[in-house]
Structure formats: structure tokens, C-alpha cells
Amino acid sequence: MKCDLCGGRVSEEKISYTLFYEGHWIIVENVPAKVCNQCGEKLFDADTVDRLQATIWKKQKPERKIETPVFNLAH
Ligand SMILES: [Zn+2]
């Protein structure tokens, strides 16, 4: 399979999907994705997108919470 954007080689991987949603960063681990080795574009199956949206929108209880360090280059 090839990348839609650059034509690079795409491999199946499990990634951590991050999203800023309602004022919080959300991380969903072990998301199956096809990742381009060349440009880093991530492609998801329709089924995976459905499951991601269901997980985020239904506000399921997270498996665990982590602290996130925030840096600021303005200082
Ligand atoms: Zn690509």
C-alpha cells in the first residue's frame, strides 16, 4: 500500500492518538493506523475512526490519567 500524499511506503502500526478536546488533551493508545514511512501521514480505517469517535464522545472512563508537562517558548 502507498501513501495518498507522497507515494511513500505505508506500514501497519499501533499508535497513540492525541486530540485536544473540550480543554483537555486526550490520548488513545494502541490505535491501529497505516503510517507513511516518508511523510508520517497517518491513515485510519473507517472502523477505527468510528471506535475512536465513540471512545472520545461517549466520555468513557479513561483507563488511566497522566500528568502532561507544558512548556512555553514565549518566555
Ligand atoms: Zn507519505
N, CA, C, O and the ligand as a Tripos MOL2 file, in Angstrom:
@<TRIPOS>MOLECULE
protein
  301   299    76     0     0
PROTEIN
NO_CHARGES

@<TRIPOS>ATOM
      1 N           0.8390   -1.2010    0.0000 N.3       1 MET1
      2 CA          0.0000    0.0000    0.0000 C.3       1 MET1
      3 C           0.8780    1.2560    0.0000 C.2       1 MET1
      4 O           1.9520    1.2630    0.6010 O.2       1 MET1
      5 N           0.4230    2.3130   -0.6700 N.am      2 LYS2
      6 CA          1.2090    3.5430   -0.7690 C.3       2 LYS2
      7 C           0.4570    4.7330   -0.1880 C.2       2 LYS2
      8 O          -0.7730    4.7660   -0.1490 O.2       2 LYS2
      9 N           1.2350    5.6970    0.2570 N.am      3 CYS3
     10 CA          0.6870    6.9250    0.8490 C.3       3 CYS3
     11 C          -0.0290    7.7480   -0.2140 C.2       3 CYS3
     12 O           0.4710    7.9250   -1.3250 O.2       3 CYS3
     13 N          -1.2380    8.2590    0.1540 N.am      4 ASP4
     14 CA         -2.0060    9.1040   -0.7700 C.3       4 ASP4
     15 C          -1.2930   10.4230   -1.0670 C.2       4 ASP4
     16 O          -1.4240   10.9780   -2.1580 O.2       4 ASP4
     17 N          -0.5510   10.9100   -0.1030 N.am      5 LEU5
     18 CA          0.0530   12.2390   -0.2420 C.3       5 LEU5
     19 C           1.3610   12.2300   -1.0240 C.2       5 LEU5
     20 O           1.5490   13.0200   -1.9490 O.2       5 LEU5
     21 N           2.2730   11.3190   -0.6370 N.am      6 CYS6
     22 CA          3.6110   11.4020   -1.2200 C.3       6 CYS6
     23 C           4.0110   10.1320   -1.9770 C.2       6 CYS6
     24 O           5.0540   10.1000   -2.6300 O.2       6 CYS6
     25 N           3.1860    9.0930   -1.8900 N.am      7 GLY7
     26 CA          3.5050    7.8560   -2.5840 C.3       7 GLY7
     27 C           4.5310    6.9940   -1.8560 C.2       7 GLY7
     28 O           5.0030    5.9890   -2.3880 O.2       7 GLY7
     29 N           4.8680    7.3970   -0.6370 N.am      8 GLY8
     30 CA          5.8290    6.6430    0.1750 C.3       8 GLY8
     31 C           5.2510    5.3280    0.6670 C.2       8 GLY8
     32 O           4.0570    5.0670    0.5210 O.2       8 GLY8
     33 N           6.1150    4.4970    1.2560 N.am      9 ARG9
     34 CA          5.6680    3.2010    1.7380 C.3       9 ARG9
     35 C           4.9290    3.3430    3.0660 C.2       9 ARG9
     36 O           5.3320    4.1200    3.9320 O.2       9 ARG9
     37 N           3.8490    2.5870    3.2140 N.am     10 VAL10
     38 CA          2.9890    2.6890    4.3920 C.3      10 VAL10
     39 C           3.0440    1.3770    5.1590 C.2      10 VAL10
     40 O           2.9320    0.3030    4.5690 O.2      10 VAL10
     41 N           3.2170    1.4640    6.4820 N.am     11 SER11
     42 CA          3.2260    0.2330    7.2760 C.3      11 SER11
     43 C           2.1790    0.2980    8.3860 C.2      11 SER11
     44 O           1.8400    1.3680    8.8910 O.2      11 SER11
     45 N           1.6780   -0.8920    8.7480 N.am     12 GLU12
     46 CA          0.6700   -1.0040    9.8080 C.3      12 GLU12
     47 C           1.3510   -0.8500   11.1570 C.2      12 GLU12
     48 O           2.3150   -1.5500   11.4650 O.2      12 GLU12
     49 N           0.8360    0.0750   11.9590 N.am     13 GLU13
     50 CA          1.4150    0.2770   13.2890 C.3      13 GLU13
     51 C           0.3150    0.5390   14.2920 C.2      13 GLU13
     52 O          -0.8200    0.8500   13.9310 O.2      13 GLU13
     53 N           0.6790    0.4040   15.5860 N.am     14 LYS14
     54 CA         -0.2200    0.8140   16.6640 C.3      14 LYS14
     55 C           0.3230    2.1270   17.2030 C.2      14 LYS14
     56 O           1.4480    2.1920   17.6970 O.2      14 LYS14
     57 N          -0.4910    3.1710   17.1010 N.am     15 ILE15
     58 CA         -0.0020    4.4790   17.5260 C.3      15 ILE15
     59 C          -0.8090    5.0110   18.7060 C.2      15 ILE15
     60 O          -1.8630    4.4770   19.0480 O.2      15 ILE15
     61 N          -0.2940    6.0680   19.3160 N.am     16 SER16
     62 CA         -1.0550    6.8020   20.3270 C.3      16 SER16
     63 C          -1.6710    8.0080   19.6470 C.2      16 SER16
     64 O          -0.9650    8.8700   19.1240 O.2      16 SER16
     65 N          -2.9980    8.0610   19.6590 N.am     17 TYR17
     66 CA         -3.7250    9.1450   19.0020 C.3      17 TYR17
     67 C          -3.9590   10.2430   20.0300 C.2      17 TYR17
     68 O          -4.5050    9.9850   21.1030 O.2      17 TYR17
     69 N          -3.5470   11.4760   19.7050 N.am     18 THR18
     70 CA         -3.7490   12.5800   20.6430 C.3      18 THR18
     71 C          -4.6990   13.6050   20.0510 C.2      18 THR18
     72 O          -4.6940   13.8600   18.8460 O.2      18 THR18
     73 N          -5.5100   14.1840   20.9140 N.am     19 LEU19
     74 CA         -6.5310   15.1290   20.4650 C.3      19 LEU19
     75 C          -6.7920   16.1380   21.5830 C.2      19 LEU19
     76 O          -6.8940   15.7570   22.7490 O.2      19 LEU19
     77 N          -6.8980   17.4180   21.2340 N.am     20 PHE20
     78 CA         -7.2980   18.4390   22.2120 C.3      20 PHE20
     79 C          -8.8020   18.5730   22.1310 C.2      20 PHE20
     80 O          -9.3320   18.9990   21.1050 O.2      20 PHE20
     81 N          -9.4990   18.2160   23.1990 N.am     21 TYR21
     82 CA        -10.9520   18.1450   23.1570 C.3      21 TYR21
     83 C         -11.5350   18.7280   24.4370 C.2      21 TYR21
     84 O         -11.2090   18.2770   25.5350 O.2      21 TYR21
     85 N         -12.3870   19.7180   24.2980 N.am     22 GLU22
     86 CA        -13.0490   20.3750   25.4320 C.3      22 GLU22
     87 C         -12.0560   20.7600   26.5270 C.2      22 GLU22
     88 O         -12.2950   20.5170   27.7100 O.2      22 GLU22
     89 N         -10.9350   21.3650   26.1160 N.am     23 GLY23
     90 CA         -9.9680   21.8840   27.0830 C.3      23 GLY23
     91 C          -9.0030   20.8750   27.6650 C.2      23 GLY23
     92 O          -8.2190   21.2170   28.5500 O.2      23 GLY23
     93 N          -9.0400   19.6550   27.1960 N.am     24 HIS24
     94 CA         -8.1240   18.6410   27.7030 C.3      24 HIS24
     95 C          -7.4580   17.8960   26.5610 C.2      24 HIS24
     96 O          -8.0370   17.7080   25.4910 O.2      24 HIS24
     97 N          -6.2300   17.4800   26.8140 N.am     25 TRP25
     98 CA         -5.6050   16.5620   25.8760 C.3      25 TRP25
     99 C          -6.0860   15.1590   26.1650 C.2      25 TRP25
    100 O          -6.1190   14.7200   27.3150 O.2      25 TRP25
    101 N          -6.4520   14.4740   25.1280 N.am     26 ILE26
    102 CA         -6.9000   13.0890   25.2510 C.3      26 ILE26
    103 C          -5.9150   12.2120   24.4770 C.2      26 ILE26
    104 O          -5.5130   12.5440   23.3620 O.2      26 ILE26
    105 N          -5.5420   11.1120   25.0740 N.am     27 ILE27
    106 CA         -4.6700   10.1730   24.3770 C.3      27 ILE27
    107 C          -5.3790    8.8260   24.2930 C.2      27 ILE27
    108 O          -5.8520    8.3050   25.3020 O.2      27 ILE27
    109 N          -5.4500    8.2740   23.1100 N.am     28 VAL28
    110 CA         -5.9790    6.9190   22.9440 C.3      28 VAL28
    111 C          -4.8160    6.0430   22.4710 C.2      28 VAL28
    112 O          -4.2490    6.2610   21.4000 O.2      28 VAL28
    113 N          -4.4790    5.0580   23.2850 N.am     29 GLU29
    114 CA         -3.3270    4.2160   22.9580 C.3      29 GLU29
    115 C          -3.7300    3.0240   22.0980 C.2      29 GLU29
    116 O          -4.8970    2.6350   22.0510 O.2      29 GLU29
    117 N          -2.7590    2.4690   21.4360 N.am     30 ASN30
    118 CA         -2.9390    1.2500   20.6380 C.3      30 ASN30
    119 C          -3.9740    1.4000   19.5310 C.2      30 ASN30
    120 O          -4.8000    0.5140   19.3130 O.2      30 ASN30
    121 N          -3.9190    2.5240   18.8430 N.am     31 VAL31
    122 CA         -4.8220    2.7420   17.7160 C.3      31 VAL31
    123 C          -4.1590    2.1920   16.4510 C.2      31 VAL31
    124 O          -3.0670    2.6280   16.0870 O.2      31 VAL31
    125 N          -4.8060    1.2450   15.7830 N.am     32 PRO32
    126 CA         -4.2200    0.7200   14.5500 C.3      32 PRO32
    127 C          -4.2510    1.7730   13.4440 C.2      32 PRO32
    128 O          -5.3000    2.3520   13.1600 O.2      32 PRO32
    129 N          -3.1050    2.0150   12.8280 N.am     33 ALA33
    130 CA         -3.0220    3.0220   11.7700 C.3      33 ALA33
    131 C          -2.0320    2.5690   10.7160 C.2      33 ALA33
    132 O          -1.1480    1.7520   10.9730 O.2      33 ALA33
    133 N          -2.2000    3.1150    9.5300 N.am     34 LYS34
    134 CA         -1.2140    2.9090    8.4840 C.3      34 LYS34
    135 C          -0.3850    4.1810    8.4310 C.2      34 LYS34
    136 O          -0.8990    5.2590    8.1300 O.2      34 LYS34
    137 N           0.8980    4.0450    8.7250 N.am     35 VAL35
    138 CA          1.7630    5.2170    8.8480 C.3      35 VAL35
    139 C           2.7520    5.2520    7.6880 C.2      35 VAL35
    140 O           3.4130    4.2600    7.3830 O.2      35 VAL35
    141 N           2.8360    6.4230    7.0480 N.am     36 CYS36
    142 CA          3.7620    6.5850    5.9250 C.3      36 CYS36
    143 C           5.1880    6.7160    6.4520 C.2      36 CYS36
    144 O           5.4610    7.5340    7.3300 O.2      36 CYS36
    145 N           6.0860    5.9090    5.9130 N.am     37 ASN37
    146 CA          7.4800    5.9600    6.3460 C.3      37 ASN37
    147 C           8.1820    7.2140    5.8590 C.2      37 ASN37
    148 O           9.2480    7.5710    6.3600 O.2      37 ASN37
    149 N           7.5920    7.8750    4.8940 N.am     38 GLN38
    150 CA          8.2580    9.0270    4.2890 C.3      38 GLN38
    151 C           7.7920   10.3620    4.8890 C.2      38 GLN38
    152 O           8.6150   11.1550    5.3460 O.2      38 GLN38
    153 N           6.4680   10.6120    4.8890 N.am     39 CYS39
    154 CA          5.9820   11.9200    5.3590 C.3      39 CYS39
    155 C           5.2920   11.8350    6.7210 C.2      39 CYS39
    156 O           4.9540   12.8670    7.3010 O.2      39 CYS39
    157 N           5.0800   10.6300    7.2380 N.am     40 GLY40
    158 CA          4.4940   10.4990    8.5710 C.3      40 GLY40
    159 C           2.9800   10.5860    8.5920 C.2      40 GLY40
    160 O           2.3820   10.5450    9.6670 O.2      40 GLY40
    161 N           2.3390   10.7070    7.4270 N.am     41 GLU41
    162 CA          0.8740   10.7530    7.3540 C.3      41 GLU41
    163 C           0.2840    9.4830    7.9660 C.2      41 GLU41
    164 O           0.7740    8.3780    7.7340 O.2      41 GLU41
    165 N          -0.7890    9.6670    8.7600 N.am     42 LYS42
    166 CA         -1.4270    8.5220    9.4000 C.3      42 LYS42
    167 C          -2.8100    8.3130    8.7900 C.2      42 LYS42
    168 O          -3.6090    9.2440    8.6930 O.2      42 LYS42
    169 N          -3.0780    7.0730    8.3810 N.am     43 LEU43
    170 CA         -4.3770    6.7430    7.8040 C.3      43 LEU43
    171 C          -5.0890    5.7430    8.7080 C.2      43 LEU43
    172 O          -4.4850    4.7960    9.2110 O.2      43 LEU43
    173 N          -6.3930    5.9760    8.9030 N.am     44 PHE44
    174 CA         -7.1720    5.0890    9.7650 C.3      44 PHE44
    175 C          -8.2800    4.4230    8.9580 C.2      44 PHE44
    176 O          -8.8430    5.0220    8.0420 O.2      44 PHE44
    177 N          -8.5860    3.1730    9.3130 N.am     45 ASP45
    178 CA         -9.7560    2.5030    8.7310 C.3      45 ASP45
    179 C         -11.0230    3.2030    9.2150 C.2      45 ASP45
    180 O         -11.0290    3.8150   10.2830 O.2      45 ASP45
    181 N         -12.1060    3.1130    8.4200 N.am     46 ALA46
    182 CA        -13.3900    3.6960    8.8270 C.3      46 ALA46
    183 C         -13.8380    3.1360   10.1720 C.2      46 ALA46
    184 O         -14.3700    3.8610   11.0130 O.2      46 ALA46
    185 N         -13.6180    1.8430   10.3630 N.am     47 ASP47
    186 CA        -13.9870    1.1730   11.6040 C.3      47 ASP47
    187 C         -13.2070    1.7520   12.7860 C.2      47 ASP47
    188 O         -13.7610    1.9570   13.8660 O.2      47 ASP47
    189 N         -11.9240    2.0100   12.5690 N.am     48 THR48
    190 CA        -11.0800    2.5800   13.6230 C.3      48 THR48
    191 C         -11.5430    3.9930   13.9680 C.2      48 THR48
    192 O         -11.5670    4.3740   15.1380 O.2      48 THR48
    193 N         -11.9130    4.7750   12.9360 N.am     49 VAL49
    194 CA        -12.4020    6.1350   13.1680 C.3      49 VAL49
    195 C         -13.6810    6.0870   14.0070 C.2      49 VAL49
    196 O         -13.8380    6.8710   14.9430 O.2      49 VAL49
    197 N         -14.5890    5.1760   13.6760 N.am     50 ASP50
    198 CA        -15.8320    5.0210   14.4470 C.3      50 ASP50
    199 C         -15.5270    4.7300   15.9110 C.2      50 ASP50
    200 O         -16.1020    5.3380   16.8130 O.2      50 ASP50
    201 N         -14.6120    3.7920   16.1300 N.am     51 ARG51
    202 CA        -14.2860    3.4130   17.5090 C.3      51 ARG51
    203 C         -13.6120    4.5560   18.2640 C.2      51 ARG51
    204 O         -13.8560    4.7480   19.4550 O.2      51 ARG51
    205 N         -12.7600    5.3160   17.5660 N.am     52 LEU52
    206 CA        -12.1030    6.4770   18.1790 C.3      52 LEU52
    207 C         -13.1410    7.5010   18.6100 C.2      52 LEU52
    208 O         -13.1220    7.9820   19.7430 O.2      52 LEU52
    209 N         -14.0520    7.8310   17.6880 N.am     53 GLN53
    210 CA        -15.0750    8.8330   17.9750 C.3      53 GLN53
    211 C         -15.9770    8.3820   19.1120 C.2      53 GLN53
    212 O         -16.3290    9.1780   19.9830 O.2      53 GLN53
    213 N         -16.3510    7.1160   19.1060 N.am     54 ALA54
    214 CA        -17.1990    6.5870   20.1730 C.3      54 ALA54
    215 C         -16.4830    6.6950   21.5120 C.2      54 ALA54
    216 O         -17.0870    7.0680   22.5180 O.2      54 ALA54
    217 N         -15.1970    6.3690   21.5200 N.am     55 THR55
    218 CA        -14.4090    6.4020   22.7550 C.3      55 THR55
    219 C         -14.3350    7.8200   23.3070 C.2      55 THR55
    220 O         -14.4670    8.0310   24.5130 O.2      55 THR55
    221 N         -14.1240    8.7900   22.4220 N.am     56 ILE56
    222 CA        -13.9330   10.1730   22.8500 C.3      56 ILE56
    223 C         -15.2750   10.8290   23.2030 C.2      56 ILE56
    224 O         -15.4030   11.4590   24.2530 O.2      56 ILE56
    225 N         -16.2600   10.6780   22.3320 N.am     57 TRP57
    226 CA        -17.5280   11.3880   22.5220 C.3      57 TRP57
    227 C         -18.3620   10.8300   23.6610 C.2      57 TRP57
    228 O         -19.0770   11.5760   24.3300 O.2      57 TRP57
    229 N         -18.2790    9.5410   23.8860 N.am     58 LYS58
    230 CA        -19.0980    8.9640   24.9650 C.3      58 LYS58
    231 C         -18.4740    9.1910   26.3240 C.2      58 LYS58
    232 O         -19.0210    8.7830   27.3490 O.2      58 LYS58
    233 N         -17.3050    9.8570   26.3260 N.am     59 LYS59
    234 CA        -16.6160   10.1740   27.5850 C.3      59 LYS59
    235 C         -16.5140    8.9430   28.4830 C.2      59 LYS59
    236 O         -16.8590    8.9750   29.6650 O.2      59 LYS59
    237 N         -16.0410    7.8850   27.8950 N.am     60 GLN60
    238 CA        -15.8160    6.6820   28.6920 C.3      60 GLN60
    239 C         -14.7900    6.9750   29.7750 C.2      60 GLN60
    240 O         -13.9630    7.8770   29.6370 O.2      60 GLN60
    241 N         -14.8520    6.2020   30.8550 N.am     61 LYS61
    242 CA        -13.8780    6.3760   31.9240 C.3      61 LYS61
    243 C         -12.5050    5.9810   31.3910 C.2      61 LYS61
    244 O         -12.3290    4.8710   30.8880 O.2      61 LYS61
    245 N         -11.5300    6.8860   31.4990 N.am     62 PRO62
    246 CA        -10.2100    6.5270   30.9600 C.3      62 PRO62
    247 C          -9.5540    5.4120   31.7440 C.2      62 PRO62
    248 O          -9.8020    5.2410   32.9370 O.2      62 PRO62
    249 N          -8.7250    4.6670   31.0670 N.am     63 GLU63
    250 CA         -8.0000    3.5670   31.6980 C.3      63 GLU63
    251 C          -7.0560    4.0940   32.7720 C.2      63 GLU63
    252 O          -6.9260    3.5100   33.8480 O.2      63 GLU63
    253 N          -6.4030    5.2100   32.4580 N.am     64 ARG64
    254 CA         -5.5350    5.8620   33.4400 C.3      64 ARG64
    255 C          -5.3780    7.3200   33.0460 C.2      64 ARG64
    256 O          -5.7100    7.7080   31.9260 O.2      64 ARG64
    257 N          -4.8670    8.1340   33.9780 N.am     65 LYS65
    258 CA         -4.5910    9.5300   33.6620 C.3      65 LYS65
    259 C          -3.1100    9.7980   33.8720 C.2      65 LYS65
    260 O          -2.4710    9.2060   34.7410 O.2      65 LYS65
    261 N          -2.5740   10.7100   33.0500 N.am     66 ILE66
    262 CA         -1.1720   11.0760   33.2010 C.3      66 ILE66
    263 C          -1.0630   12.5850   33.3630 C.2      66 ILE66
    264 O          -1.9480   13.3310   32.9430 O.2      66 ILE66
    265 N           0.0380   13.0300   33.9810 N.am     67 GLU67
    266 CA          0.3190   14.4580   34.0410 C.3      67 GLU67
    267 C           1.0570   14.8440   32.7840 C.2      67 GLU67
    268 O           1.9290   14.1070   32.3230 O.2      67 GLU67
    269 N           0.7190   15.9980   32.2180 N.am     68 THR68
    270 CA          1.3680   16.4380   30.9890 C.3      68 THR68
    271 C           2.1720   17.7080   31.2290 C.2      68 THR68
    272 O           1.5960   18.7400   31.5730 O.2      68 THR68
    273 N           3.4870   17.6560   31.0540 N.am     69 PRO69
    274 CA          4.2720   18.8820   31.1850 C.3      69 PRO69
    275 C           3.9740   19.8310   30.0270 C.2      69 PRO69
    276 O           3.8660   19.4030   28.8780 O.2      69 PRO69
    277 N           3.8410   21.1110   30.3320 N.am     70 VAL70
    278 CA          3.5740   22.1080   29.2930 C.3      70 VAL70
    279 C           4.7120   23.1260   29.2820 C.2      70 VAL70
    280 O           5.0490   23.6740   30.3320 O.2      70 VAL70
    281 N           5.2910   23.3850   28.1580 N.am     71 PHE71
    282 CA          6.3590   24.3600   28.0160 C.3      71 PHE71
    283 C           5.8750   25.5210   27.1880 C.2      71 PHE71
    284 O           4.8790   25.4120   26.4730 O.2      71 PHE71
    285 N           6.5900   26.6560   27.2810 N.am     72 ASN72
    286 CA          6.1830   27.8610   26.5620 C.3      72 ASN72
    287 C           7.4170   28.5930   26.0440 C.2      72 ASN72
    288 O           8.2530   29.0270   26.8360 O.2      72 ASN72
    289 N           7.5360   28.7290   24.7730 N.am     73 LEU73
    290 CA          8.7070   29.3800   24.1820 C.3      73 LEU73
    291 C           8.6030   30.9000   24.2100 C.2      73 LEU73
    292 O           9.5440   31.5780   23.7960 O.2      73 LEU73
    293 N           7.4920   31.4570   24.6850 N.am     74 ALA74
    294 CA          7.3210   32.9100   24.6960 C.3      74 ALA74
    295 C           8.1670   33.5780   25.7630 C.2      74 ALA74
    296 O           8.4030   34.7840   25.6900 O.2      74 ALA74
    297 N           8.6370   32.8180   26.7640 N.am     75 HIS75
    298 CA          9.4010   33.4360   27.8670 C.3      75 HIS75
    299 C          10.8840   33.4940   27.5450 C.2      75 HIS75
    300 O          11.6730   33.9800   28.3550 O.2      75 HIS75
    301 ZN          3.5140    9.9650    2.6620 Zn       76 ZN76
@<TRIPOS>BOND
     1     1     2 1
     2     2     3 1
     3     3     4 2
     4     3     5 am
     5     5     6 1
     6     6     7 1
     7     7     8 2
     8     7     9 am
     9     9    10 1
    10    10    11 1
    11    11    12 2
    12    11    13 am
    13    13    14 1
    14    14    15 1
    15    15    16 2
    16    15    17 am
    17    17    18 1
    18    18    19 1
    19    19    20 2
    20    19    21 am
    21    21    22 1
    22    22    23 1
    23    23    24 2
    24    23    25 am
    25    25    26 1
    26    26    27 1
    27    27    28 2
    28    27    29 am
    29    29    30 1
    30    30    31 1
    31    31    32 2
    32    31    33 am
    33    33    34 1
    34    34    35 1
    35    35    36 2
    36    35    37 am
    37    37    38 1
    38    38    39 1
    39    39    40 2
    40    39    41 am
    41    41    42 1
    42    42    43 1
    43    43    44 2
    44    43    45 am
    45    45    46 1
    46    46    47 1
    47    47    48 2
    48    47    49 am
    49    49    50 1
    50    50    51 1
    51    51    52 2
    52    51    53 am
    53    53    54 1
    54    54    55 1
    55    55    56 2
    56    55    57 am
    57    57    58 1
    58    58    59 1
    59    59    60 2
    60    59    61 am
    61    61    62 1
    62    62    63 1
    63    63    64 2
    64    63    65 am
    65    65    66 1
    66    66    67 1
    67    67    68 2
    68    67    69 am
    69    69    70 1
    70    70    71 1
    71    71    72 2
    72    71    73 am
    73    73    74 1
    74    74    75 1
    75    75    76 2
    76    75    77 am
    77    77    78 1
    78    78    79 1
    79    79    80 2
    80    79    81 am
    81    81    82 1
    82    82    83 1
    83    83    84 2
    84    83    85 am
    85    85    86 1
    86    86    87 1
    87    87    88 2
    88    87    89 am
    89    89    90 1
    90    90    91 1
    91    91    92 2
    92    91    93 am
    93    93    94 1
    94    94    95 1
    95    95    96 2
    96    95    97 am
    97    97    98 1
    98    98    99 1
    99    99   100 2
   100    99   101 am
   101   101   102 1
   102   102   103 1
   103   103   104 2
   104   103   105 am
   105   105   106 1
   106   106   107 1
   107   107   108 2
   108   107   109 am
   109   109   110 1
   110   110   111 1
   111   111   112 2
   112   111   113 am
   113   113   114 1
   114   114   115 1
   115   115   116 2
   116   115   117 am
   117   117   118 1
   118   118   119 1
   119   119   120 2
   120   119   121 am
   121   121   122 1
   122   122   123 1
   123   123   124 2
   124   123   125 am
   125   125   126 1
   126   126   127 1
   127   127   128 2
   128   127   129 am
   129   129   130 1
   130   130   131 1
   131   131   132 2
   132   131   133 am
   133   133   134 1
   134   134   135 1
   135   135   136 2
   136   135   137 am
   137   137   138 1
   138   138   139 1
   139   139   140 2
   140   139   141 am
   141   141   142 1
   142   142   143 1
   143   143   144 2
   144   143   145 am
   145   145   146 1
   146   146   147 1
   147   147   148 2
   148   147   149 am
   149   149   150 1
   150   150   151 1
   151   151   152 2
   152   151   153 am
   153   153   154 1
   154   154   155 1
   155   155   156 2
   156   155   157 am
   157   157   158 1
   158   158   159 1
   159   159   160 2
   160   159   161 am
   161   161   162 1
   162   162   163 1
   163   163   164 2
   164   163   165 am
   165   165   166 1
   166   166   167 1
   167   167   168 2
   168   167   169 am
   169   169   170 1
   170   170   171 1
   171   171   172 2
   172   171   173 am
   173   173   174 1
   174   174   175 1
   175   175   176 2
   176   175   177 am
   177   177   178 1
   178   178   179 1
   179   179   180 2
   180   179   181 am
   181   181   182 1
   182   182   183 1
   183   183   184 2
   184   183   185 am
   185   185   186 1
   186   186   187 1
   187   187   188 2
   188   187   189 am
   189   189   190 1
   190   190   191 1
   191   191   192 2
   192   191   193 am
   193   193   194 1
   194   194   195 1
   195   195   196 2
   196   195   197 am
   197   197   198 1
   198   198   199 1
   199   199   200 2
   200   199   201 am
   201   201   202 1
   202   202   203 1
   203   203   204 2
   204   203   205 am
   205   205   206 1
   206   206   207 1
   207   207   208 2
   208   207   209 am
   209   209   210 1
   210   210   211 1
   211   211   212 2
   212   211   213 am
   213   213   214 1
   214   214   215 1
   215   215   216 2
   216   215   217 am
   217   217   218 1
   218   218   219 1
   219   219   220 2
   220   219   221 am
   221   221   222 1
   222   222   223 1
   223   223   224 2
   224   223   225 am
   225   225   226 1
   226   226   227 1
   227   227   228 2
   228   227   229 am
   229   229   230 1
   230   230   231 1
   231   231   232 2
   232   231   233 am
   233   233   234 1
   234   234   235 1
   235   235   236 2
   236   235   237 am
   237   237   238 1
   238   238   239 1
   239   239   240 2
   240   239   241 am
   241   241   242 1
   242   242   243 1
   243   243   244 2
   244   243   245 am
   245   245   246 1
   246   246   247 1
   247   247   248 2
   248   247   249 am
   249   249   250 1
   250   250   251 1
   251   251   252 2
   252   251   253 am
   253   253   254 1
   254   254   255 1
   255   255   256 2
   256   255   257 am
   257   257   258 1
   258   258   259 1
   259   259   260 2
   260   259   261 am
   261   261   262 1
   262   262   263 1
   263   263   264 2
   264   263   265 am
   265   265   266 1
   266   266   267 1
   267   267   268 2
   268   267   269 am
   269   269   270 1
   270   270   271 1
   271   271   272 2
   272   271   273 am
   273   273   274 1
   274   274   275 1
   275   275   276 2
   276   275   277 am
   277   277   278 1
   278   278   279 1
   279   279   280 2
   280   279   281 am
   281   281   282 1
   282   282   283 1
   283   283   284 2
   284   283   285 am
   285   285   286 1
   286   286   287 1
   287   287   288 2
   288   287   289 am
   289   289   290 1
   290   290   291 1
   291   291   292 2
   292   291   293 am
   293   293   294 1
   294   294   295 1
   295   295   296 2
   296   295   297 am
   297   297   298 1
   298   298   299 1
   299   299   300 2
@<TRIPOS>SUBSTRUCTURE
     1 MET1         2 RESIDUE 1 A MET
     2 LYS2         6 RESIDUE 1 A LYS
     3 CYS3        10 RESIDUE 1 A CYS
     4 ASP4        14 RESIDUE 1 A ASP
     5 LEU5        18 RESIDUE 1 A LEU
     6 CYS6        22 RESIDUE 1 A CYS
     7 GLY7        26 RESIDUE 1 A GLY
     8 GLY8        30 RESIDUE 1 A GLY
     9 ARG9        34 RESIDUE 1 A ARG
    10 VAL10       38 RESIDUE 1 A VAL
    11 SER11       42 RESIDUE 1 A SER
    12 GLU12       46 RESIDUE 1 A GLU
    13 GLU13       50 RESIDUE 1 A GLU
    14 LYS14       54 RESIDUE 1 A LYS
    15 ILE15       58 RESIDUE 1 A ILE
    16 SER16       62 RESIDUE 1 A SER
    17 TYR17       66 RESIDUE 1 A TYR
    18 THR18       70 RESIDUE 1 A THR
    19 LEU19       74 RESIDUE 1 A LEU
    20 PHE20       78 RESIDUE 1 A PHE
    21 TYR21       82 RESIDUE 1 A TYR
    22 GLU22       86 RESIDUE 1 A GLU
    23 GLY23       90 RESIDUE 1 A GLY
    24 HIS24       94 RESIDUE 1 A HIS
    25 TRP25       98 RESIDUE 1 A TRP
    26 ILE26      102 RESIDUE 1 A ILE
    27 ILE27      106 RESIDUE 1 A ILE
    28 VAL28      110 RESIDUE 1 A VAL
    29 GLU29      114 RESIDUE 1 A GLU
    30 ASN30      118 RESIDUE 1 A ASN
    31 VAL31      122 RESIDUE 1 A VAL
    32 PRO32      126 RESIDUE 1 A PRO
    33 ALA33      130 RESIDUE 1 A ALA
    34 LYS34      134 RESIDUE 1 A LYS
    35 VAL35      138 RESIDUE 1 A VAL
    36 CYS36      142 RESIDUE 1 A CYS
    37 ASN37      146 RESIDUE 1 A ASN
    38 GLN38      150 RESIDUE 1 A GLN
    39 CYS39      154 RESIDUE 1 A CYS
    40 GLY40      158 RESIDUE 1 A GLY
    41 GLU41      162 RESIDUE 1 A GLU
    42 LYS42      166 RESIDUE 1 A LYS
    43 LEU43      170 RESIDUE 1 A LEU
    44 PHE44      174 RESIDUE 1 A PHE
    45 ASP45      178 RESIDUE 1 A ASP
    46 ALA46      182 RESIDUE 1 A ALA
    47 ASP47      186 RESIDUE 1 A ASP
    48 THR48      190 RESIDUE 1 A THR
    49 VAL49      194 RESIDUE 1 A VAL
    50 ASP50      198 RESIDUE 1 A ASP
    51 ARG51      202 RESIDUE 1 A ARG
    52 LEU52      206 RESIDUE 1 A LEU
    53 GLN53      210 RESIDUE 1 A GLN
    54 ALA54      214 RESIDUE 1 A ALA
    55 THR55      218 RESIDUE 1 A THR
    56 ILE56      222 RESIDUE 1 A ILE
    57 TRP57      226 RESIDUE 1 A TRP
    58 LYS58      230 RESIDUE 1 A LYS
    59 LYS59      234 RESIDUE 1 A LYS
    60 GLN60      238 RESIDUE 1 A GLN
    61 LYS61      242 RESIDUE 1 A LYS
    62 PRO62      246 RESIDUE 1 A PRO
    63 GLU63      250 RESIDUE 1 A GLU
    64 ARG64      254 RESIDUE 1 A ARG
    65 LYS65      258 RESIDUE 1 A LYS
    66 ILE66      262 RESIDUE 1 A ILE
    67 GLU67      266 RESIDUE 1 A GLU
    68 THR68      270 RESIDUE 1 A THR
    69 PRO69      274 RESIDUE 1 A PRO
    70 VAL70      278 RESIDUE 1 A VAL
    71 PHE71      282 RESIDUE 1 A PHE
    72 ASN72      286 RESIDUE 1 A ASN
    73 LEU73      290 RESIDUE 1 A LEU
    74 ALA74      294 RESIDUE 1 A ALA
    75 HIS75      298 RESIDUE 1 A HIS
    76 ZN76       301 GROUP 0 **** ****
